[in-house]
Amino acid sequence: MRFSRNTPERSAARTPLAAAALGALLLVSIPACSPKPASAAPTASIGRWQTVDAKETFEFLTNGVCQGRDEYGRTIEGSYMFVDEDHVRLSLTVKSFDLKTGNLGIDHSAGVCRVQVNSDSLVLTDESGSAKKYRRSR
């Protein structure tokens, strides 16, 4: 995955989040300008989602804020904006705290991913074709 790193320091507490939680959420090319049916993704994606194993959660709020937890329990916070009916631009901050050292790790990432919503399932696909599948959380 390719990420925009805005953090000048890298913490030892920050590990494969970029590849895990954010990797599934980032960087897809916007499709060519061919007409296609409108998608309901912008409104259908609103709500709380979790992976099938329930280790990761992600929530799209109506005010453009997104939040959740990755598979390691780290907090994800940020904002989103749909660039078209099938693509969302995410700007995310992931925070982790190392209890042994007392260090706070902060990772900033931004990018665009393809969004597919079908009833109670959500798929976010990055530019490499790696997809993360979620189900609506009740």
Secondary structure, DSSP 8 states (H G I E B T S, - for coil): -------SS--TT--TTIIIIIGGG-------S-------HHHHT-EEEEETTSS-EEEE-TTSEEEEE-TT--EEEEEEEEEETTEEEEEEEEEEE-TTT--EEEEEEEEEEEEEEETTEEEEE-TTS-EEEEEE--
